Structure formats: structure tokens, C-alpha cells
Amino acid sequence: MFASGARAEPPIRSAEDAFCRSEARAQVFSAPDPLNLGLREIGRQIWASCMQRKSGGQTKKGQRRRRHR
């Protein structure tokens, strides 16, 4: 029997989460790892950057509003 707790992942929370998880799985073996972080950390970084892109991320410089003096 396999231990299911060894690779337990939190439940999928949204469509974006599911998409980013599949993107991370697809890219984790081809991503560079110069700091020798390991596959799990590389996958987490790919997932986090994808989630940031999907949620809009930070505001762009052109979209900031300025107060008139």
C-alpha cells in the first residue's frame, strides 16, 4: 500500500489554482535550479508566479492614478 499522506496537497480552491498546479507540474522538470532548491520548491515558485499572473498581480505603472496638486 502507498502512504497517501506523503504527497498530500491542499484541496484545489479555484479554477486558477487548478490551472496553475497543472502548469507547475508541466514545467517543474524543465525549470532551471541554480540554487539547488529541489523540485517541490521550484514547483511552488512556478505555482506562485502563475497565481500572481492570474490574479492580476501588482498594479502596472501606467495604471496608477496621480493626485493633481
All heavy atoms as TSV, in Angstrom:
chain	resi	resn	atom	element	x	y	z
A	1	MET	N	N	0.834	-1.187	0.000
A	1	MET	CA	C	0.000	0.000	0.000
A	1	MET	C	C	0.876	1.247	0.000
A	1	MET	O	O	1.949	1.262	0.573
A	1	MET	CB	C	-0.874	0.027	1.261
A	1	MET	CG	C	-1.910	-1.031	1.329
A	1	MET	SD	S	-3.306	-0.405	0.436
A	1	MET	CE	C	-4.227	-1.888	0.241
A	2	PHE	N	N	0.352	2.287	-0.610
A	2	PHE	CA	C	1.060	3.561	-0.662
A	2	PHE	C	C	0.556	4.469	0.451
A	2	PHE	O	O	-0.614	4.464	0.796
A	2	PHE	CB	C	0.832	4.250	-2.009
A	2	PHE	CG	C	1.405	3.512	-3.165
A	2	PHE	CD1	C	0.586	2.889	-4.071
A	2	PHE	CD2	C	2.782	3.429	-3.333
A	2	PHE	CE1	C	1.111	2.206	-5.140
A	2	PHE	CE2	C	3.314	2.751	-4.392
A	2	PHE	CZ	C	2.480	2.116	-5.305
A	3	ALA	N	N	1.463	5.250	0.984
A	3	ALA	CA	C	1.088	6.213	2.019
A	3	ALA	C	C	0.536	7.463	1.333
A	3	ALA	O	O	1.251	8.162	0.634
A	3	ALA	CB	C	2.296	6.558	2.879
A	4	SER	N	N	-0.739	7.728	1.510
A	4	SER	CA	C	-1.345	8.865	0.834
A	4	SER	C	C	-0.934	10.201	1.463
A	4	SER	O	O	-1.013	11.230	0.823
A	4	SER	CB	C	-2.864	8.742	0.846
A	4	SER	OG	O	-3.326	8.750	2.176
A	5	GLY	N	N	-0.499	10.210	2.691
A	5	GLY	CA	C	-0.108	11.438	3.361
A	5	GLY	C	C	1.255	11.947	2.939
A	5	GLY	O	O	1.605	13.082	3.195
A	6	ALA	N	N	2.045	11.126	2.267
A	6	ALA	CA	C	3.388	11.533	1.879
A	6	ALA	C	C	3.370	12.640	0.834
A	6	ALA	O	O	4.235	13.494	0.812
A	6	ALA	CB	C	4.169	10.332	1.353
A	7	ARG	N	N	2.382	12.619	-0.045
A	7	ARG	CA	C	2.301	13.635	-1.090
A	7	ARG	C	C	0.995	14.392	-1.020
A	7	ARG	O	O	0.447	14.809	-2.026
A	7	ARG	CB	C	2.417	12.974	-2.459
A	7	ARG	CG	C	3.733	13.241	-3.112
A	7	ARG	CD	C	3.722	12.758	-4.510
A	7	ARG	NE	N	2.870	13.630	-5.320
A	7	ARG	CZ	C	2.706	13.506	-6.610
A	7	ARG	NH1	N	3.287	12.535	-7.244
A	7	ARG	NH2	N	1.943	14.322	-7.284
A	8	ALA	N	N	0.484	14.582	0.149
A	8	ALA	CA	C	-0.805	15.254	0.297
A	8	ALA	C	C	-0.690	16.715	-0.107
A	8	ALA	O	O	0.239	17.408	0.270
A	8	ALA	CB	C	-1.285	15.150	1.733
A	9	GLU	N	N	-1.646	17.153	-0.908
A	9	GLU	CA	C	-1.714	18.539	-1.336
A	9	GLU	C	C	-2.992	19.143	-0.782
A	9	GLU	O	O	-3.981	18.440	-0.608
A	9	GLU	CB	C	-1.732	18.637	-2.858
A	9	GLU	CG	C	-0.465	18.139	-3.517
A	9	GLU	CD	C	-0.542	18.217	-5.033
A	9	GLU	OE1	O	-1.591	18.649	-5.561
A	9	GLU	OE2	O	0.432	17.850	-5.675
A	10	PRO	N	N	-2.999	20.431	-0.519
A	10	PRO	CA	C	-4.242	21.066	-0.070
A	10	PRO	C	C	-5.291	20.989	-1.180
A	10	PRO	O	O	-4.938	20.886	-2.355
A	10	PRO	CB	C	-3.832	22.500	0.226
A	10	PRO	CG	C	-2.493	22.683	-0.338
A	10	PRO	CD	C	-1.884	21.351	-0.586
A	11	PRO	N	N	-6.561	21.055	-0.839
A	11	PRO	CA	C	-7.598	20.978	-1.868
A	11	PRO	C	C	-7.534	22.157	-2.832
A	11	PRO	O	O	-7.117	23.257	-2.457
A	11	PRO	CB	C	-8.897	20.990	-1.074
A	11	PRO	CG	C	-8.545	21.470	0.275
A	11	PRO	CD	C	-7.103	21.188	0.496
A	12	ILE	N	N	-7.956	21.932	-4.058
A	12	ILE	CA	C	-7.976	22.975	-5.080
A	12	ILE	C	C	-9.057	23.982	-4.714
A	12	ILE	O	O	-10.184	23.616	-4.415
A	12	ILE	CB	C	-8.218	22.363	-6.467
A	12	ILE	CG1	C	-7.036	21.460	-6.830
A	12	ILE	CG2	C	-8.413	23.453	-7.512
A	12	ILE	CD1	C	-7.227	20.673	-8.099
A	13	ARG	N	N	-8.711	25.261	-4.748
A	13	ARG	CA	C	-9.622	26.309	-4.284
A	13	ARG	C	C	-10.353	27.038	-5.406
A	13	ARG	O	O	-11.370	27.659	-5.169
A	13	ARG	CB	C	-8.859	27.319	-3.446
A	13	ARG	CG	C	-8.318	26.706	-2.178
A	13	ARG	CD	C	-7.740	27.758	-1.267
A	13	ARG	NE	N	-7.241	27.128	-0.074
A	13	ARG	CZ	C	-5.956	27.062	0.243
A	13	ARG	NH1	N	-5.069	27.604	-0.528
A	13	ARG	NH2	N	-5.588	26.468	1.350
A	14	SER	N	N	-9.795	27.017	-6.624
A	14	SER	CA	C	-10.418	27.753	-7.720
A	14	SER	C	C	-9.936	27.176	-9.049
A	14	SER	O	O	-9.032	26.341	-9.098
A	14	SER	CB	C	-10.057	29.238	-7.641
A	14	SER	OG	O	-8.660	29.407	-7.826
A	15	ALA	N	N	-10.541	27.657	-10.124
A	15	ALA	CA	C	-10.116	27.235	-11.457
A	15	ALA	C	C	-8.689	27.707	-11.737
A	15	ALA	O	O	-7.897	26.996	-12.366
A	15	ALA	CB	C	-11.071	27.788	-12.504
A	16	GLU	N	N	-8.352	28.894	-11.236
A	16	GLU	CA	C	-6.994	29.418	-11.420
A	16	GLU	C	C	-5.977	28.550	-10.682
A	16	GLU	O	O	-4.890	28.290	-11.184
A	16	GLU	CB	C	-6.890	30.858	-10.921
A	16	GLU	CG	C	-7.643	31.862	-11.751
A	16	GLU	CD	C	-9.104	31.968	-11.361
A	16	GLU	OE1	O	-9.531	31.335	-10.366
A	16	GLU	OE2	O	-9.831	32.688	-12.063
A	17	ASP	N	N	-6.337	28.109	-9.485
A	17	ASP	CA	C	-5.471	27.240	-8.697
A	17	ASP	C	C	-5.222	25.933	-9.446
A	17	ASP	O	O	-4.084	25.475	-9.544
A	17	ASP	CB	C	-6.106	26.974	-7.333
A	17	ASP	CG	C	-5.209	26.182	-6.391
A	17	ASP	OD1	O	-3.994	26.089	-6.646
A	17	ASP	OD2	O	-5.726	25.652	-5.397
A	18	ALA	N	N	-6.268	25.341	-10.006
A	18	ALA	CA	C	-6.135	24.095	-10.755
A	18	ALA	C	C	-5.252	24.298	-11.981
A	18	ALA	O	O	-4.375	23.476	-12.274
A	18	ALA	CB	C	-7.507	23.577	-11.162
A	19	PHE	N	N	-5.455	25.409	-12.698
A	19	PHE	CA	C	-4.645	25.699	-13.879
A	19	PHE	C	C	-3.178	25.860	-13.505
A	19	PHE	O	O	-2.292	25.314	-14.163
A	19	PHE	CB	C	-5.153	26.968	-14.563
A	19	PHE	CG	C	-4.309	27.386	-15.733
A	19	PHE	CD1	C	-4.458	26.777	-16.963
A	19	PHE	CD2	C	-3.347	28.377	-15.589
A	19	PHE	CE1	C	-3.660	27.150	-18.038
A	19	PHE	CE2	C	-2.555	28.752	-16.647
A	19	PHE	CZ	C	-2.713	28.142	-17.885
A	20	CYS	N	N	-2.906	26.609	-12.440
A	20	CYS	CA	C	-1.525	26.870	-12.032
A	20	CYS	C	C	-0.841	25.607	-11.519
A	20	CYS	O	O	0.362	25.429	-11.716
A	20	CYS	CB	C	-1.485	27.991	-11.000
A	20	CYS	SG	S	-1.902	29.602	-11.707
A	21	ARG	N	N	-1.580	24.736	-10.865
A	21	ARG	CA	C	-0.991	23.468	-10.425
A	21	ARG	C	C	-0.574	22.618	-11.616
A	21	ARG	O	O	0.506	22.036	-11.617
A	21	ARG	CB	C	-1.979	22.690	-9.563
A	21	ARG	CG	C	-2.143	23.272	-8.187
A	21	ARG	CD	C	-3.069	22.425	-7.364
A	21	ARG	NE	N	-3.462	23.115	-6.144
A	21	ARG	CZ	C	-3.805	22.503	-5.038
A	21	ARG	NH1	N	-3.832	21.193	-4.981
A	21	ARG	NH2	N	-4.142	23.195	-3.976
A	22	SER	N	N	-1.429	22.575	-12.646
A	22	SER	CA	C	-1.074	21.786	-13.825
A	22	SER	C	C	0.099	22.421	-14.570
A	22	SER	O	O	0.969	21.722	-15.086
A	22	SER	CB	C	-2.277	21.611	-14.748
A	22	SER	OG	O	-2.685	22.847	-15.271
A	23	GLU	N	N	0.146	23.758	-14.598
A	23	GLU	CA	C	1.279	24.439	-15.229
A	23	GLU	C	C	2.574	24.144	-14.474
A	23	GLU	O	O	3.611	23.893	-15.086
A	23	GLU	CB	C	1.029	25.942	-15.264
A	23	GLU	CG	C	2.118	26.722	-15.957
A	23	GLU	CD	C	1.814	28.206	-16.048
A	23	GLU	OE1	O	0.762	28.554	-16.581
A	23	GLU	OE2	O	2.649	28.998	-15.568
A	24	ALA	N	N	2.531	24.156	-13.160
A	24	ALA	CA	C	3.720	23.875	-12.357
A	24	ALA	C	C	4.182	22.431	-12.572
A	24	ALA	O	O	5.386	22.181	-12.689
A	24	ALA	CB	C	3.431	24.120	-10.881
A	25	ARG	N	N	3.238	21.492	-12.635
A	25	ARG	CA	C	3.613	20.098	-12.877
A	25	ARG	C	C	4.274	19.924	-14.238
A	25	ARG	O	O	5.209	19.151	-14.388
A	25	ARG	CB	C	2.378	19.195	-12.800
A	25	ARG	CG	C	1.929	18.931	-11.408
A	25	ARG	CD	C	0.805	17.896	-11.377
A	25	ARG	NE	N	0.120	17.954	-10.114
A	25	ARG	CZ	C	-1.104	18.427	-9.935
A	25	ARG	NH1	N	-1.804	18.864	-10.960
A	25	ARG	NH2	N	-1.640	18.446	-8.739
A	26	ALA	N	N	3.791	20.668	-15.228
A	26	ALA	CA	C	4.324	20.560	-16.580
A	26	ALA	C	C	5.719	21.177	-16.701
A	26	ALA	O	O	6.535	20.716	-17.490
A	26	ALA	CB	C	3.379	21.219	-17.571
A	27	GLN	N	N	6.005	22.207	-15.917
A	27	GLN	CA	C	7.264	22.938	-16.069
A	27	GLN	C	C	8.327	22.602	-15.036
A	27	GLN	O	O	9.471	23.018	-15.172
A	27	GLN	CB	C	6.988	24.439	-16.002
A	27	GLN	CG	C	6.164	24.957	-17.134
A	27	GLN	CD	C	5.897	26.440	-17.001
A	27	GLN	OE1	O	6.407	27.101	-16.102
A	27	GLN	NE2	N	5.098	26.975	-17.902
A	28	VAL	N	N	7.988	21.866	-14.006
A	28	VAL	CA	C	8.916	21.693	-12.886
A	28	VAL	C	C	10.203	20.968	-13.287
A	28	VAL	O	O	11.274	21.294	-12.782
A	28	VAL	CB	C	8.224	20.982	-11.692
A	28	VAL	CG1	C	7.979	19.515	-11.983
A	28	VAL	CG2	C	9.025	21.150	-10.426
A	29	PHE	N	N	10.141	20.045	-14.226
A	29	PHE	CA	C	11.342	19.303	-14.594
A	29	PHE	C	C	12.214	20.050	-15.591
A	29	PHE	O	O	13.387	19.736	-15.738
A	29	PHE	CB	C	10.967	17.926	-15.151
A	29	PHE	CG	C	10.431	17.007	-14.092
A	29	PHE	CD1	C	9.093	16.674	-14.070
A	29	PHE	CD2	C	11.254	16.503	-13.106
A	29	PHE	CE1	C	8.585	15.839	-13.090
A	29	PHE	CE2	C	10.759	15.667	-12.120
A	29	PHE	CZ	C	9.425	15.340	-12.113
A	30	SER	N	N	11.651	21.050	-16.282
A	30	SER	CA	C	12.442	21.797	-17.251
A	30	SER	C	C	12.919	23.140	-16.717
A	30	SER	O	O	13.688	23.825	-17.372
A	30	SER	CB	C	11.623	22.013	-18.536
A	30	SER	OG	O	10.470	22.762	-18.246
A	31	ALA	N	N	12.468	23.521	-15.530
A	31	ALA	CA	C	12.868	24.807	-14.949
A	31	ALA	C	C	14.296	24.718	-14.408
A	31	ALA	O	O	14.684	23.702	-13.829
A	31	ALA	CB	C	11.916	25.194	-13.826
A	32	PRO	N	N	15.096	25.778	-14.581
A	32	PRO	CA	C	16.457	25.770	-14.036
A	32	PRO	C	C	16.426	25.834	-12.505
A	32	PRO	O	O	15.520	26.416	-11.917
A	32	PRO	CB	C	17.098	27.021	-14.623
A	32	PRO	CG	C	15.959	27.904	-14.989
A	32	PRO	CD	C	14.800	27.011	-15.312
A	33	ASP	N	N	17.413	25.205	-11.896
A	33	ASP	CA	C	17.505	25.188	-10.438
A	33	ASP	C	C	18.940	25.498	-10.017
A	33	ASP	O	O	19.643	24.649	-9.475
A	33	ASP	CB	C	17.070	23.812	-9.914
A	33	ASP	CG	C	16.955	23.763	-8.408
A	33	ASP	OD1	O	17.049	24.823	-7.765
A	33	ASP	OD2	O	16.773	22.660	-7.865
A	34	PRO	N	N	19.409	26.746	-10.241
A	34	PRO	CA	C	20.805	27.071	-9.929
A	34	PRO	C	C	21.103	27.067	-8.432
A	34	PRO	O	O	22.250	26.879	-8.034
A	34	PRO	CB	C	20.994	28.456	-10.530
A	34	PRO	CG	C	19.628	29.044	-10.558
A	34	PRO	CD	C	18.688	27.877	-10.792
A	35	LEU	N	N	20.092	27.256	-7.596
A	35	LEU	CA	C	20.315	27.290	-6.146
A	35	LEU	C	C	20.100	25.930	-5.491
A	35	LEU	O	O	20.160	25.828	-4.269
A	35	LEU	CB	C	19.400	28.333	-5.497
A	35	LEU	CG	C	19.588	29.769	-5.986
A	35	LEU	CD1	C	18.552	30.682	-5.368
A	35	LEU	CD2	C	20.993	30.252	-5.682
A	36	ASN	N	N	19.814	24.907	-6.306
A	36	ASN	CA	C	19.607	23.545	-5.810
A	36	ASN	C	C	18.502	23.499	-4.749
A	36	ASN	O	O	18.662	22.935	-3.678
A	36	ASN	CB	C	20.919	22.966	-5.270
A	36	ASN	CG	C	20.866	21.463	-5.180
A	36	ASN	OD1	O	20.072	20.823	-5.866
A	36	ASN	ND2	N	21.706	20.899	-4.335
A	37	LEU	N	N	17.359	24.100	-5.080
A	37	LEU	CA	C	16.232	24.173	-4.150
A	37	LEU	C	C	15.431	22.878	-4.086
A	37	LEU	O	O	14.817	22.590	-3.074
A	37	LEU	CB	C	15.302	25.321	-4.551
A	37	LEU	CG	C	15.910	26.706	-4.532
A	37	LEU	CD1	C	14.937	27.716	-5.094
A	37	LEU	CD2	C	16.334	27.084	-3.133
A	38	GLY	N	N	15.390	22.155	-5.171
A	38	GLY	CA	C	14.618	20.924	-5.206
A	38	GLY	C	C	13.320	21.105	-5.977
A	38	GLY	O	O	12.846	22.220	-6.193
A	39	LEU	N	N	12.757	19.985	-6.398
A	39	LEU	CA	C	11.572	20.023	-7.250
A	39	LEU	C	C	10.366	20.633	-6.563
A	39	LEU	O	O	9.596	21.373	-7.181
A	39	LEU	CB	C	11.239	18.607	-7.734
A	39	LEU	CG	C	12.260	17.979	-8.679
A	39	LEU	CD1	C	11.862	16.552	-8.997
A	39	LEU	CD2	C	12.396	18.794	-9.933
A	40	ARG	N	N	10.158	20.327	-5.302
A	40	ARG	CA	C	8.979	20.841	-4.607
A	40	ARG	C	C	9.002	22.366	-4.514
A	40	ARG	O	O	8.004	23.038	-4.769
A	40	ARG	CB	C	8.887	20.239	-3.206
A	40	ARG	CG	C	7.597	20.595	-2.495
A	40	ARG	CD	C	7.459	19.845	-1.204
A	40	ARG	NE	N	7.446	18.412	-1.354
A	40	ARG	CZ	C	6.330	17.682	-1.566
A	40	ARG	NH1	N	5.184	18.281	-1.617
A	40	ARG	NH2	N	6.404	16.398	-1.696
A	41	GLU	N	N	10.143	22.942	-4.185
A	41	GLU	CA	C	10.258	24.400	-4.071
A	41	GLU	C	C	10.159	25.074	-5.441
A	41	GLU	O	O	9.527	26.123	-5.573
A	41	GLU	CB	C	11.568	24.789	-3.383
A	41	GLU	CG	C	11.751	26.271	-3.192
A	41	GLU	CD	C	10.694	26.913	-2.301
A	41	GLU	OE1	O	10.074	26.214	-1.475
A	41	GLU	OE2	O	10.465	28.119	-2.444
A	42	ILE	N	N	10.767	24.478	-6.457
A	42	ILE	CA	C	10.668	25.020	-7.814
A	42	ILE	C	C	9.211	25.008	-8.258
A	42	ILE	O	O	8.704	25.989	-8.812
A	42	ILE	CB	C	11.543	24.219	-8.790
A	42	ILE	CG1	C	13.021	24.394	-8.457
A	42	ILE	CG2	C	11.274	24.616	-10.234
A	42	ILE	CD1	C	13.538	25.797	-8.626
A	43	GLY	N	N	8.501	23.916	-8.004
A	43	GLY	CA	C	7.087	23.824	-8.357
A	43	GLY	C	C	6.253	24.856	-7.623
A	43	GLY	O	O	5.348	25.468	-8.193
A	44	ARG	N	N	6.577	25.087	-6.355
A	44	ARG	CA	C	5.846	26.091	-5.584
A	44	ARG	C	C	6.068	27.488	-6.155
A	44	ARG	O	O	5.150	28.299	-6.238
A	44	ARG	CB	C	6.280	26.059	-4.115
A	44	ARG	CG	C	5.381	26.895	-3.207
A	44	ARG	CD	C	6.000	27.144	-1.859
A	44	ARG	NE	N	7.190	27.990	-1.931
A	44	ARG	CZ	C	7.162	29.320	-2.132
A	44	ARG	NH1	N	6.036	29.946	-2.284
A	44	ARG	NH2	N	8.276	30.009	-2.176
A	45	GLN	N	N	7.295	27.780	-6.584
A	45	GLN	CA	C	7.591	29.086	-7.163
A	45	GLN	C	C	6.862	29.282	-8.490
A	45	GLN	O	O	6.345	30.370	-8.767
A	45	GLN	CB	C	9.096	29.261	-7.352
A	45	GLN	CG	C	9.847	29.432	-6.057
A	45	GLN	CD	C	11.344	29.534	-6.261
A	45	GLN	OE1	O	11.856	29.396	-7.367
A	45	GLN	NE2	N	12.067	29.761	-5.164
A	46	ILE	N	N	6.824	28.230	-9.311
A	46	ILE	CA	C	6.100	28.309	-10.580
A	46	ILE	C	C	4.620	28.547	-10.316
A	46	ILE	O	O	3.979	29.377	-10.952
A	46	ILE	CB	C	6.318	27.034	-11.414
A	46	ILE	CG1	C	7.788	26.916	-11.829
A	46	ILE	CG2	C	5.404	27.024	-12.640
A	46	ILE	CD1	C	8.147	25.572	-12.433
A	47	TRP	N	N	4.068	27.815	-9.354
A	47	TRP	CA	C	2.654	27.956	-8.997
A	47	TRP	C	C	2.373	29.374	-8.487
A	47	TRP	O	O	1.392	30.003	-8.890
A	47	TRP	CB	C	2.275	26.920	-7.938
A	47	TRP	CG	C	0.893	27.098	-7.409
A	47	TRP	CD1	C	-0.258	26.636	-7.958
A	47	TRP	CD2	C	0.521	27.811	-6.218
A	47	TRP	NE1	N	-1.328	27.011	-7.184
A	47	TRP	CE2	C	-0.881	27.734	-6.118
A	47	TRP	CE3	C	1.234	28.491	-5.240
A	47	TRP	CZ2	C	-1.577	28.315	-5.060
A	47	TRP	CZ3	C	0.533	29.078	-4.208
A	47	TRP	CH2	C	-0.852	28.982	-4.122
A	48	ALA	N	N	3.233	29.891	-7.619
A	48	ALA	CA	C	3.023	31.214	-7.040
A	48	ALA	C	C	3.074	32.306	-8.106
A	48	ALA	O	O	2.254	33.233	-8.097
A	48	ALA	CB	C	4.056	31.489	-5.944
A	49	SER	N	N	4.015	32.212	-9.040
A	49	SER	CA	C	4.088	33.225	-10.094
A	49	SER	C	C	2.887	33.130	-11.019
A	49	SER	O	O	2.375	34.156	-11.478
A	49	SER	CB	C	5.395	33.108	-10.872
A	49	SER	OG	O	5.436	31.911	-11.601
A	50	CYS	N	N	2.400	31.929	-11.277
A	50	CYS	CA	C	1.202	31.758	-12.092
A	50	CYS	C	C	-0.013	32.350	-11.382
A	50	CYS	O	O	-0.820	33.047	-12.006
A	50	CYS	CB	C	0.975	30.278	-12.379
A	50	CYS	SG	S	-0.544	29.934	-13.276
A	51	MET	N	N	-0.156	32.096	-10.096
A	51	MET	CA	C	-1.291	32.637	-9.340
A	51	MET	C	C	-1.249	34.161	-9.321
A	51	MET	O	O	-2.281	34.816	-9.404
A	51	MET	CB	C	-1.302	32.087	-7.916
A	51	MET	CG	C	-1.702	30.641	-7.818
A	51	MET	SD	S	-3.371	30.300	-8.375
A	51	MET	CE	C	-4.314	30.965	-7.006
A	52	GLN	N	N	-0.053	34.727	-9.236
A	52	GLN	CA	C	0.074	36.183	-9.242
A	52	GLN	C	C	-0.339	36.743	-10.603
A	52	GLN	O	O	-1.023	37.755	-10.681
A	52	GLN	CB	C	1.506	36.591	-8.915
A	52	GLN	CG	C	1.670	38.077	-8.744
A	52	GLN	CD	C	3.060	38.451	-8.291
A	52	GLN	OE1	O	4.003	37.674	-8.443
A	52	GLN	NE2	N	3.201	39.633	-7.757
A	53	ARG	N	N	0.067	36.063	-11.684
A	53	ARG	CA	C	-0.340	36.493	-13.024
A	53	ARG	C	C	-1.851	36.405	-13.195
A	53	ARG	O	O	-2.475	37.307	-13.743
A	53	ARG	CB	C	0.313	35.600	-14.087
A	53	ARG	CG	C	1.668	35.983	-14.520
A	53	ARG	CD	C	2.094	35.263	-15.801
A	53	ARG	NE	N	1.581	33.932	-15.998
A	53	ARG	CZ	C	2.190	32.797	-15.622
A	53	ARG	NH1	N	3.345	32.861	-15.001
A	53	ARG	NH2	N	1.650	31.628	-15.870
A	54	LYS	N	N	-2.445	35.320	-12.724
A	54	LYS	CA	C	-3.884	35.099	-12.892
A	54	LYS	C	C	-4.714	36.065	-12.064
A	54	LYS	O	O	-5.804	36.428	-12.454
A	54	LYS	CB	C	-4.266	33.658	-12.524
A	54	LYS	CG	C	-3.764	32.636	-13.491
A	54	LYS	CD	C	-4.503	32.792	-14.787
A	54	LYS	CE	C	-4.089	31.740	-15.779
A	54	LYS	NZ	N	-4.762	31.907	-17.049
A	55	SER	N	N	-4.217	36.458	-10.909
A	55	SER	CA	C	-4.989	37.359	-10.044
A	55	SER	C	C	-4.764	38.827	-10.395
A	55	SER	O	O	-5.304	39.701	-9.738
A	55	SER	CB	C	-4.635	37.115	-8.577
A	55	SER	OG	O	-3.309	37.540	-8.327
A	56	GLY	N	N	-3.980	39.096	-11.406
A	56	GLY	CA	C	-3.731	40.483	-11.805
A	56	GLY	C	C	-2.405	40.984	-11.300
A	56	GLY	O	O	-1.862	41.914	-11.835
A	57	GLY	N	N	-1.867	40.376	-10.257
A	57	GLY	CA	C	-0.570	40.776	-9.738
A	57	GLY	C	C	-0.562	42.201	-9.230
A	57	GLY	O	O	-1.574	42.736	-8.795
A	58	GLN	N	N	0.565	42.817	-9.305
A	58	GLN	CA	C	0.707	44.181	-8.841
A	58	GLN	C	C	0.215	45.141	-9.915
A	58	GLN	O	O	0.169	44.814	-11.088
A	58	GLN	CB	C	2.169	44.463	-8.520
A	58	GLN	CG	C	2.715	43.566	-7.439
A	58	GLN	CD	C	4.212	43.745	-7.267
A	58	GLN	OE1	O	4.850	44.420	-8.050
A	58	GLN	NE2	N	4.755	43.108	-6.255
A	59	THR	N	N	-0.136	46.343	-9.507
A	59	THR	CA	C	-0.595	47.332	-10.471
A	59	THR	C	C	0.555	47.763	-11.358
A	59	THR	O	O	1.705	47.878	-10.913
A	59	THR	CB	C	-1.189	48.565	-9.769
A	59	THR	OG1	O	-0.185	49.137	-8.947
A	59	THR	CG2	C	-2.405	48.202	-8.958
A	60	LYS	N	N	0.252	48.022	-12.596
A	60	LYS	CA	C	1.275	48.458	-13.536
A	60	LYS	C	C	1.484	49.962	-13.369
A	60	LYS	O	O	0.599	50.683	-12.925
A	60	LYS	CB	C	0.836	48.135	-14.961
A	60	LYS	CG	C	0.721	46.645	-15.204
A	60	LYS	CD	C	0.266	46.372	-16.611
A	60	LYS	CE	C	0.087	44.879	-16.809
A	60	LYS	NZ	N	-0.463	44.584	-18.131
A	61	LYS	N	N	2.646	50.440	-13.759
A	61	LYS	CA	C	2.969	51.856	-13.583
A	61	LYS	C	C	1.996	52.751	-14.334
A	61	LYS	O	O	1.629	53.797	-13.864
A	61	LYS	CB	C	4.395	52.139	-14.053
A	61	LYS	CG	C	5.455	51.616	-13.126
A	61	LYS	CD	C	6.828	52.019	-13.588
A	61	LYS	CE	C	7.886	51.507	-12.641
A	61	LYS	NZ	N	9.223	51.908	-13.061
A	62	GLY	N	N	1.556	52.340	-15.499
A	62	GLY	CA	C	0.657	53.164	-16.297
A	62	GLY	C	C	-0.742	53.243	-15.724
A	62	GLY	O	O	-1.506	54.121	-16.085
A	63	GLN	N	N	-1.118	52.348	-14.830
A	63	GLN	CA	C	-2.464	52.315	-14.296
A	63	GLN	C	C	-2.602	53.056	-12.970
A	63	GLN	O	O	-3.702	53.192	-12.465
A	63	GLN	CB	C	-2.916	50.871	-14.098
A	63	GLN	CG	C	-3.045	50.108	-15.390
A	63	GLN	CD	C	-3.436	48.674	-15.158
A	63	GLN	OE1	O	-3.331	48.162	-14.040
A	63	GLN	NE2	N	-3.859	48.008	-16.197
A	64	ARG	N	N	-1.539	53.538	-12.427
A	64	ARG	CA	C	-1.610	54.247	-11.150
A	64	ARG	C	C	-2.221	55.620	-11.368
A	64	ARG	O	O	-1.920	56.322	-12.326
A	64	ARG	CB	C	-0.225	54.403	-10.546
A	64	ARG	CG	C	0.357	53.103	-10.083
A	64	ARG	CD	C	1.661	53.323	-9.395
A	64	ARG	NE	N	2.287	52.047	-9.071
A	64	ARG	CZ	C	3.519	51.921	-8.665
A	64	ARG	NH1	N	4.283	52.988	-8.527
A	64	ARG	NH2	N	4.012	50.735	-8.393
A	65	ARG	N	N	-3.061	56.027	-10.447
A	65	ARG	CA	C	-3.659	57.347	-10.521
A	65	ARG	C	C	-2.827	58.326	-9.719
A	65	ARG	O	O	-2.344	58.004	-8.642
A	65	ARG	CB	C	-5.091	57.322	-9.984
A	65	ARG	CG	C	-6.000	56.514	-10.844
A	65	ARG	CD	C	-7.402	56.599	-10.345
A	65	ARG	NE	N	-8.265	55.999	-11.321
A	65	ARG	CZ	C	-9.393	56.545	-11.722
A	65	ARG	NH1	N	-9.796	57.682	-11.213
A	65	ARG	NH2	N	-10.127	55.938	-12.618
A	66	ARG	N	N	-2.699	59.502	-10.239
A	66	ARG	CA	C	-1.939	60.544	-9.545
A	66	ARG	C	C	-2.879	61.655	-9.129
A	66	ARG	O	O	-3.799	62.014	-9.855
A	66	ARG	CB	C	-0.863	61.101	-10.462
A	66	ARG	CG	C	0.182	60.078	-10.807
A	66	ARG	CD	C	1.262	60.711	-11.622
A	66	ARG	NE	N	2.221	59.690	-12.028
A	66	ARG	CZ	C	3.322	59.957	-12.684
A	66	ARG	NH1	N	3.610	61.186	-13.016
A	66	ARG	NH2	N	4.142	58.985	-13.009
A	67	ARG	N	N	-2.615	62.194	-7.957
A	67	ARG	CA	C	-3.401	63.329	-7.476
A	67	ARG	C	C	-2.907	64.604	-8.123
A	67	ARG	O	O	-1.709	64.825	-8.230
A	67	ARG	CB	C	-3.255	63.474	-5.961
A	67	ARG	CG	C	-4.245	62.680	-5.215
A	67	ARG	CD	C	-4.193	62.922	-3.755
A	67	ARG	NE	N	-3.391	64.058	-3.318
A	67	ARG	CZ	C	-3.036	64.285	-2.080
A	67	ARG	NH1	N	-3.383	63.456	-1.142
A	67	ARG	NH2	N	-2.315	65.328	-1.733
A	68	HIS	N	N	-3.833	65.416	-8.515
A	68	HIS	CA	C	-3.442	66.727	-9.063
A	68	HIS	C	C	-3.225	67.690	-7.907
A	68	HIS	O	O	-3.930	67.668	-6.919
A	68	HIS	CB	C	-4.536	67.249	-9.991
A	68	HIS	CG	C	-4.668	66.455	-11.225
A	68	HIS	ND1	N	-3.792	66.552	-12.274
A	68	HIS	CD2	C	-5.576	65.519	-11.584
A	68	HIS	CE1	C	-4.153	65.719	-13.220
A	68	HIS	NE2	N	-5.238	65.072	-12.831
A	69	ARG	N	N	-2.246	68.536	-8.040
A	69	ARG	CA	C	-1.940	69.484	-6.981
A	69	ARG	C	C	-2.579	70.813	-7.234
A	69	ARG	O	O	-2.754	71.317	-8.230
A	69	ARG	CB	C	-0.442	69.658	-6.842
A	69	ARG	CG	C	0.197	68.398	-6.352
A	69	ARG	CD	C	1.647	68.622	-6.176
A	69	ARG	NE	N	2.275	67.341	-5.827
A	69	ARG	CZ	C	3.512	67.226	-5.469
A	69	ARG	NH1	N	4.288	68.272	-5.416
A	69	ARG	NH2	N	4.001	66.074	-5.169
